Amino acid sequence: MVFVSLDELLPAAEETGEHHTVIYSLIAGMAVMAVTLLVL
Protein backbone atom coordinates (compact mmCIF):
# COMPACT_ATOMS: atom_id res chain seq x y z
CA MET A 1 0.00 0.00 0.00
CA VAL A 2 2.87 2.36 0.76
CA PHE A 3 4.42 1.60 -2.62
CA VAL A 4 1.17 2.32 -4.42
CA SER A 5 0.83 5.62 -2.58
CA LEU A 6 4.37 6.69 -3.37
CA ASP A 7 4.29 5.41 -6.94
CA GLU A 8 0.96 6.99 -7.89
CA LEU A 9 0.49 10.04 -5.69
CA LEU A 10 3.93 11.65 -5.66
CA PRO A 11 4.31 12.01 -9.44
CA ALA A 12 0.79 13.44 -9.66
CA ALA A 13 1.51 15.81 -6.78
CA GLU A 14 4.71 17.07 -8.38
CA GLU A 15 2.76 17.99 -11.51
CA THR A 16 0.46 20.22 -9.46
CA GLY A 17 3.16 21.50 -7.09
CA GLU A 18 1.56 20.01 -3.96
CA HIS A 19 4.20 17.38 -3.19
CA HIS A 20 4.88 18.66 0.35
CA THR A 21 1.22 18.30 1.27
CA VAL A 22 1.15 14.72 -0.01
CA ILE A 23 4.31 13.78 1.91
CA TYR A 24 2.97 15.31 5.15
CA SER A 25 -0.36 13.53 4.67
CA LEU A 26 1.39 10.23 4.02
CA ILE A 27 3.44 10.56 7.19
CA ALA A 28 0.36 11.57 9.19
CA GLY A 29 -1.55 8.56 7.86
CA MET A 30 1.27 6.22 8.85
CA ALA A 31 1.32 7.78 12.33
CA VAL A 32 -2.44 7.30 12.71
CA MET A 33 -2.12 3.65 11.68
CA ALA A 34 0.77 3.10 14.13
CA VAL A 35 -1.19 4.66 17.01
CA THR A 36 -4.24 2.59 16.12
CA LEU A 37 -2.19 -0.60 16.18
CA LEU A 38 -0.69 0.33 19.55
CA VAL A 39 -4.08 1.12 21.08
CA LEU A 40 -5.72 -2.05 19.85
mmCIF file as Biopython writes it, N, C-alpha, C and O atoms, coordinates in Angstrom:
data_model
#
loop_
_atom_site.group_PDB
_atom_site.id
_atom_site.type_symbol
_atom_site.label_atom_id
_atom_site.label_alt_id
_atom_site.label_comp_id
_atom_site.label_asym_id
_atom_site.label_entity_id
_atom_site.label_seq_id
_atom_site.pdbx_PDB_ins_code
_atom_site.Cartn_x
_atom_site.Cartn_y
_atom_site.Cartn_z
_atom_site.occupancy
_atom_site.B_iso_or_equiv
_atom_site.auth_seq_id
_atom_site.auth_asym_id
_atom_site.pdbx_PDB_model_num
ATOM 1   N N  . MET A ? 1  ? 0.826  -1.195 0.000   1.0 0.0 1  A 1 
ATOM 2   C CA . MET A ? 1  ? 0.000  0.000  0.000   1.0 0.0 1  A 1 
ATOM 3   C C  . MET A ? 1  ? 0.871  1.260  0.000   1.0 0.0 1  A 1 
ATOM 4   O O  . MET A ? 1  ? 0.548  2.247  -0.661  1.0 0.0 1  A 1 
ATOM 5   N N  . VAL A ? 2  ? 1.959  1.216  0.736   1.0 0.0 2  A 1 
ATOM 6   C CA . VAL A ? 2  ? 2.871  2.360  0.761   1.0 0.0 2  A 1 
ATOM 7   C C  . VAL A ? 2  ? 3.472  2.575  -0.619  1.0 0.0 2  A 1 
ATOM 8   O O  . VAL A ? 2  ? 3.597  3.710  -1.077  1.0 0.0 2  A 1 
ATOM 9   N N  . PHE A ? 3  ? 3.846  1.481  -1.282  1.0 0.0 3  A 1 
ATOM 10  C CA . PHE A ? 3  ? 4.424  1.600  -2.622  1.0 0.0 3  A 1 
ATOM 11  C C  . PHE A ? 3  ? 3.432  2.214  -3.599  1.0 0.0 3  A 1 
ATOM 12  O O  . PHE A ? 3  ? 3.794  3.069  -4.407  1.0 0.0 3  A 1 
ATOM 13  N N  . VAL A ? 4  ? 2.194  1.781  -3.523  1.0 0.0 4  A 1 
ATOM 14  C CA . VAL A ? 4  ? 1.169  2.317  -4.419  1.0 0.0 4  A 1 
ATOM 15  C C  . VAL A ? 4  ? 0.992  3.815  -4.172  1.0 0.0 4  A 1 
ATOM 16  O O  . VAL A ? 4  ? 0.875  4.597  -5.115  1.0 0.0 4  A 1 
ATOM 17  N N  . SER A ? 5  ? 0.973  4.206  -2.896  1.0 0.0 5  A 1 
ATOM 18  C CA . SER A ? 5  ? 0.830  5.621  -2.576  1.0 0.0 5  A 1 
ATOM 19  C C  . SER A ? 5  ? 1.987  6.436  -3.132  1.0 0.0 5  A 1 
ATOM 20  O O  . SER A ? 5  ? 1.785  7.476  -3.760  1.0 0.0 5  A 1 
ATOM 21  N N  . LEU A ? 6  ? 3.198  5.953  -2.896  1.0 0.0 6  A 1 
ATOM 22  C CA . LEU A ? 6  ? 4.367  6.694  -3.370  1.0 0.0 6  A 1 
ATOM 23  C C  . LEU A ? 6  ? 4.462  6.687  -4.889  1.0 0.0 6  A 1 
ATOM 24  O O  . LEU A ? 6  ? 4.823  7.692  -5.501  1.0 0.0 6  A 1 
ATOM 25  N N  . ASP A ? 7  ? 4.139  5.558  -5.487  1.0 0.0 7  A 1 
ATOM 26  C CA . ASP A ? 7  ? 4.286  5.413  -6.937  1.0 0.0 7  A 1 
ATOM 27  C C  . ASP A ? 7  ? 3.241  6.220  -7.709  1.0 0.0 7  A 1 
ATOM 28  O O  . ASP A ? 7  ? 3.533  6.751  -8.780  1.0 0.0 7  A 1 
ATOM 29  N N  . GLU A ? 8  ? 2.040  6.312  -7.171  1.0 0.0 8  A 1 
ATOM 30  C CA . GLU A ? 8  ? 0.961  6.990  -7.887  1.0 0.0 8  A 1 
ATOM 31  C C  . GLU A ? 8  ? 0.776  8.446  -7.466  1.0 0.0 8  A 1 
ATOM 32  O O  . GLU A ? 8  ? 0.570  9.318  -8.311  1.0 0.0 8  A 1 
ATOM 33  N N  . LEU A ? 9  ? 0.850  8.706  -6.175  1.0 0.0 9  A 1 
ATOM 34  C CA . LEU A ? 9  ? 0.493  10.035 -5.693  1.0 0.0 9  A 1 
ATOM 35  C C  . LEU A ? 9  ? 1.612  11.060 -5.832  1.0 0.0 9  A 1 
ATOM 36  O O  . LEU A ? 9  ? 1.345  12.216 -6.160  1.0 0.0 9  A 1 
ATOM 37  N N  . LEU A ? 10 ? 2.847  10.665 -5.593  1.0 0.0 10 A 1 
ATOM 38  C CA . LEU A ? 10 ? 3.932  11.648 -5.656  1.0 0.0 10 A 1 
ATOM 39  C C  . LEU A ? 10 ? 4.147  12.217 -7.054  1.0 0.0 10 A 1 
ATOM 40  O O  . LEU A ? 10 ? 4.302  13.432 -7.181  1.0 0.0 10 A 1 
ATOM 41  N N  . PRO A ? 11 ? 4.165  11.401 -8.113  1.0 0.0 11 A 1 
ATOM 42  C CA . PRO A ? 11 ? 4.307  12.013 -9.444  1.0 0.0 11 A 1 
ATOM 43  C C  . PRO A ? 11 ? 3.139  12.957 -9.790  1.0 0.0 11 A 1 
ATOM 44  O O  . PRO A ? 11 ? 3.337  14.005 -10.405 1.0 0.0 11 A 1 
ATOM 45  N N  . ALA A ? 12 ? 1.941  12.572 -9.391  1.0 0.0 12 A 1 
ATOM 46  C CA . ALA A ? 12 ? 0.785  13.435 -9.656  1.0 0.0 12 A 1 
ATOM 47  C C  . ALA A ? 12 ? 0.873  14.719 -8.842  1.0 0.0 12 A 1 
ATOM 48  O O  . ALA A ? 12 ? 0.479  15.783 -9.320  1.0 0.0 12 A 1 
ATOM 49  N N  . ALA A ? 13 ? 1.382  14.631 -7.627  1.0 0.0 13 A 1 
ATOM 50  C CA . ALA A ? 13 ? 1.506  15.813 -6.777  1.0 0.0 13 A 1 
ATOM 51  C C  . ALA A ? 13 ? 2.580  16.760 -7.300  1.0 0.0 13 A 1 
ATOM 52  O O  . ALA A ? 13 ? 2.433  17.979 -7.204  1.0 0.0 13 A 1 
ATOM 53  N N  . GLU A ? 14 ? 3.645  16.217 -7.846  1.0 0.0 14 A 1 
ATOM 54  C CA . GLU A ? 14 ? 4.706  17.074 -8.382  1.0 0.0 14 A 1 
ATOM 55  C C  . GLU A ? 14 ? 4.231  17.845 -9.602  1.0 0.0 14 A 1 
ATOM 56  O O  . GLU A ? 14 ? 4.705  18.952 -9.861  1.0 0.0 14 A 1 
ATOM 57  N N  . GLU A ? 15 ? 3.302  17.275 -10.352 1.0 0.0 15 A 1 
ATOM 58  C CA . GLU A ? 15 ? 2.757  17.987 -11.509 1.0 0.0 15 A 1 
ATOM 59  C C  . GLU A ? 15 ? 1.959  19.211 -11.077 1.0 0.0 15 A 1 
ATOM 60  O O  . GLU A ? 15 ? 1.955  20.230 -11.767 1.0 0.0 15 A 1 
ATOM 61  N N  . THR A ? 16 ? 1.283  19.108 -9.931  1.0 0.0 16 A 1 
ATOM 62  C CA . THR A ? 16 ? 0.463  20.224 -9.457  1.0 0.0 16 A 1 
ATOM 63  C C  . THR A ? 16 ? 1.200  21.113 -8.470  1.0 0.0 16 A 1 
ATOM 64  O O  . THR A ? 16 ? 0.698  22.178 -8.111  1.0 0.0 16 A 1 
ATOM 65  N N  . GLY A ? 17 ? 2.387  20.695 -8.021  1.0 0.0 17 A 1 
ATOM 66  C CA . GLY A ? 17 ? 3.156  21.499 -7.091  1.0 0.0 17 A 1 
ATOM 67  C C  . GLY A ? 17 ? 2.779  21.300 -5.635  1.0 0.0 17 A 1 
ATOM 68  O O  . GLY A ? 17 ? 3.184  22.089 -4.782  1.0 0.0 17 A 1 
ATOM 69  N N  . GLU A ? 18 ? 2.020  20.269 -5.336  1.0 0.0 18 A 1 
ATOM 70  C CA . GLU A ? 18 ? 1.562  20.015 -3.964  1.0 0.0 18 A 1 
ATOM 71  C C  . GLU A ? 18 ? 2.269  18.819 -3.337  1.0 0.0 18 A 1 
ATOM 72  O O  . GLU A ? 18 ? 1.662  18.095 -2.548  1.0 0.0 18 A 1 
ATOM 73  N N  . HIS A ? 19 ? 3.534  18.598 -3.667  1.0 0.0 19 A 1 
ATOM 74  C CA . HIS A ? 19 ? 4.199  17.382 -3.187  1.0 0.0 19 A 1 
ATOM 75  C C  . HIS A ? 19 ? 4.471  17.427 -1.688  1.0 0.0 19 A 1 
ATOM 76  O O  . HIS A ? 19 ? 4.511  16.372 -1.056  1.0 0.0 19 A 1 
ATOM 77  N N  . HIS A ? 20 ? 4.658  18.594 -1.099  1.0 0.0 20 A 1 
ATOM 78  C CA . HIS A ? 20 ? 4.877  18.665 0.351   1.0 0.0 20 A 1 
ATOM 79  C C  . HIS A ? 20 ? 3.619  18.249 1.111   1.0 0.0 20 A 1 
ATOM 80  O O  . HIS A ? 20 ? 3.702  17.559 2.126   1.0 0.0 20 A 1 
ATOM 81  N N  . THR A ? 21 ? 2.477  18.664 0.625   1.0 0.0 21 A 1 
ATOM 82  C CA . THR A ? 21 ? 1.218  18.302 1.271   1.0 0.0 21 A 1 
ATOM 83  C C  . THR A ? 21 ? 1.008  16.798 1.230   1.0 0.0 21 A 1 
ATOM 84  O O  . THR A ? 21 ? 0.558  16.211 2.214   1.0 0.0 21 A 1 
ATOM 85  N N  . VAL A ? 22 ? 1.323  16.173 0.115   1.0 0.0 22 A 1 
ATOM 86  C CA . VAL A ? 22 ? 1.154  14.724 -0.015  1.0 0.0 22 A 1 
ATOM 87  C C  . VAL A ? 22 ? 2.103  13.988 0.924   1.0 0.0 22 A 1 
ATOM 88  O O  . VAL A ? 22 ? 1.702  13.010 1.556   1.0 0.0 22 A 1 
ATOM 89  N N  . ILE A ? 23 ? 3.343  14.435 1.029   1.0 0.0 23 A 1 
ATOM 90  C CA . ILE A ? 23 ? 4.306  13.777 1.905   1.0 0.0 23 A 1 
ATOM 91  C C  . ILE A ? 23 ? 3.867  13.916 3.363   1.0 0.0 23 A 1 
ATOM 92  O O  . ILE A ? 23 ? 3.921  12.943 4.115   1.0 0.0 23 A 1 
ATOM 93  N N  . TYR A ? 24 ? 3.435  15.111 3.774   1.0 0.0 24 A 1 
ATOM 94  C CA . TYR A ? 24 ? 2.968  15.308 5.147   1.0 0.0 24 A 1 
ATOM 95  C C  . TYR A ? 24 ? 1.743  14.447 5.433   1.0 0.0 24 A 1 
ATOM 96  O O  . TYR A ? 24 ? 1.632  13.874 6.517   1.0 0.0 24 A 1 
ATOM 97  N N  . SER A ? 25 ? 0.834  14.349 4.487   1.0 0.0 25 A 1 
ATOM 98  C CA . SER A ? 25 ? -0.357 13.529 4.672   1.0 0.0 25 A 1 
ATOM 99  C C  . SER A ? 25 ? -0.004 12.053 4.769   1.0 0.0 25 A 1 
ATOM 100 O O  . SER A ? 25 ? -0.600 11.319 5.557   1.0 0.0 25 A 1 
ATOM 101 N N  . LEU A ? 26 ? 0.957  11.621 3.974   1.0 0.0 26 A 1 
ATOM 102 C CA . LEU A ? 26 ? 1.391  10.226 4.017   1.0 0.0 26 A 1 
ATOM 103 C C  . LEU A ? 26 ? 1.996  9.891  5.375   1.0 0.0 26 A 1 
ATOM 104 O O  . LEU A ? 26 ? 1.698  8.844  5.951   1.0 0.0 26 A 1 
ATOM 105 N N  . ILE A ? 27 ? 2.837  10.772 5.881   1.0 0.0 27 A 1 
ATOM 106 C CA . ILE A ? 27 ? 3.443  10.556 7.195   1.0 0.0 27 A 1 
ATOM 107 C C  . ILE A ? 27 ? 2.372  10.580 8.291   1.0 0.0 27 A 1 
ATOM 108 O O  . ILE A ? 27 ? 2.409  9.762  9.209   1.0 0.0 27 A 1 
ATOM 109 N N  . ALA A ? 28 ? 1.436  11.498 8.198   1.0 0.0 28 A 1 
ATOM 110 C CA . ALA A ? 28 ? 0.357  11.570 9.193   1.0 0.0 28 A 1 
ATOM 111 C C  . ALA A ? 28 ? -0.497 10.306 9.161   1.0 0.0 28 A 1 
ATOM 112 O O  . ALA A ? 28 ? -0.895 9.801  10.211  1.0 0.0 28 A 1 
ATOM 113 N N  . GLY A ? 29 ? -0.777 9.796  7.976   1.0 0.0 29 A 1 
ATOM 114 C CA . GLY A ? 29 ? -1.553 8.562  7.858   1.0 0.0 29 A 1 
ATOM 115 C C  . GLY A ? 29 ? -0.829 7.374  8.461   1.0 0.0 29 A 1 
ATOM 116 O O  . GLY A ? 29 ? -1.445 6.534  9.116   1.0 0.0 29 A 1 
ATOM 117 N N  . MET A ? 30 ? 0.483  7.300  8.241   1.0 0.0 30 A 1 
ATOM 118 C CA . MET A ? 30 ? 1.267  6.220  8.848   1.0 0.0 30 A 1 
ATOM 119 C C  . MET A ? 30 ? 1.263  6.340  10.372  1.0 0.0 30 A 1 
ATOM 120 O O  . MET A ? 30 ? 1.183  5.333  11.076  1.0 0.0 30 A 1 
ATOM 121 N N  . ALA A ? 31 ? 1.349  7.570  10.877  1.0 0.0 31 A 1 
ATOM 122 C CA . ALA A ? 31 ? 1.320  7.783  12.335  1.0 0.0 31 A 1 
ATOM 123 C C  . ALA A ? 31 ? -0.016 7.363  12.918  1.0 0.0 31 A 1 
ATOM 124 O O  . ALA A ? 31 ? -0.063 6.747  13.983  1.0 0.0 31 A 1 
ATOM 125 N N  . VAL A ? 32 ? -1.096 7.690  12.235  1.0 0.0 32 A 1 
ATOM 126 C CA . VAL A ? 32 ? -2.436 7.296  12.712  1.0 0.0 32 A 1 
ATOM 127 C C  . VAL A ? 32 ? -2.545 5.780  12.738  1.0 0.0 32 A 1 
ATOM 128 O O  . VAL A ? 32 ? -3.068 5.219  13.701  1.0 0.0 32 A 1 
ATOM 129 N N  . MET A ? 33 ? -2.069 5.115  11.715  1.0 0.0 33 A 1 
ATOM 130 C CA . MET A ? 33 ? -2.121 3.653  11.680  1.0 0.0 33 A 1 
ATOM 131 C C  . MET A ? 33 ? -1.280 3.040  12.798  1.0 0.0 33 A 1 
ATOM 132 O O  . MET A ? 33 ? -1.692 2.057  13.413  1.0 0.0 33 A 1 
ATOM 133 N N  . ALA A ? 34 ? -0.106 3.612  13.065  1.0 0.0 34 A 1 
ATOM 134 C CA . ALA A ? 34 ? 0.766  3.100  14.129  1.0 0.0 34 A 1 
ATOM 135 C C  . ALA A ? 34 ? 0.087  3.268  15.490  1.0 0.0 34 A 1 
ATOM 136 O O  . ALA A ? 34 ? 0.107  2.349  16.308  1.0 0.0 34 A 1 
ATOM 137 N N  . VAL A ? 35 ? -0.509 4.425  15.734  1.0 0.0 35 A 1 
ATOM 138 C CA . VAL A ? 35 ? -1.190 4.658  17.010  1.0 0.0 35 A 1 
ATOM 139 C C  . VAL A ? 35 ? -2.386 3.711  17.158  1.0 0.0 35 A 1 
ATOM 140 O O  . VAL A ? 35 ? -2.636 3.187  18.243  1.0 0.0 35 A 1 
ATOM 141 N N  . THR A ? 36 ? -3.111 3.497  16.078  1.0 0.0 36 A 1 
ATOM 142 C CA . THR A ? 36 ? -4.241 2.586  16.120  1.0 0.0 36 A 1 
ATOM 143 C C  . THR A ? 36 ? -3.789 1.169  16.458  1.0 0.0 36 A 1 
ATOM 144 O O  . THR A ? 36 ? -4.439 0.484  17.248  1.0 0.0 36 A 1 
ATOM 145 N N  . LEU A ? 37 ? -2.694 0.732  15.876  1.0 0.0 37 A 1 
ATOM 146 C CA . LEU A ? 37 ? -2.187 -0.603 16.181  1.0 0.0 37 A 1 
ATOM 147 C C  . LEU A ? 37 ? -1.715 -0.711 17.632  1.0 0.0 37 A 1 
ATOM 148 O O  . LEU A ? 37 ? -1.881 -1.756 18.261  1.0 0.0 37 A 1 
ATOM 149 N N  . LEU A ? 38 ? -1.133 0.354  18.162  1.0 0.0 38 A 1 
ATOM 150 C CA . LEU A ? 38 ? -0.691 0.325  19.550  1.0 0.0 38 A 1 
ATOM 151 C C  . LEU A ? 38 ? -1.875 0.307  20.527  1.0 0.0 38 A 1 
ATOM 152 O O  . LEU A ? 38 ? -1.832 -0.369 21.555  1.0 0.0 38 A 1 
ATOM 153 N N  . VAL A ? 39 ? -2.914 1.047  20.197  1.0 0.0 39 A 1 
ATOM 154 C CA . VAL A ? 39 ? -4.080 1.117  21.076  1.0 0.0 39 A 1 
ATOM 155 C C  . VAL A ? 39 ? -4.835 -0.208 21.079  1.0 0.0 39 A 1 
ATOM 156 O O  . VAL A ? 39 ? -5.289 -0.671 22.124  1.0 0.0 39 A 1 
ATOM 157 N N  . LEU A ? 40 ? -4.961 -0.797 19.928  1.0 0.0 40 A 1 
ATOM 158 C CA . LEU A ? 40 ? -5.719 -2.055 19.849  1.0 0.0 40 A 1 
ATOM 159 C C  . LEU A ? 40 ? -4.797 -3.209 20.186  1.0 0.0 40 A 1 
ATOM 160 O O  . LEU A ? 40 ? -5.226 -4.363 20.181  1.0 0.0 40 A 1 
#
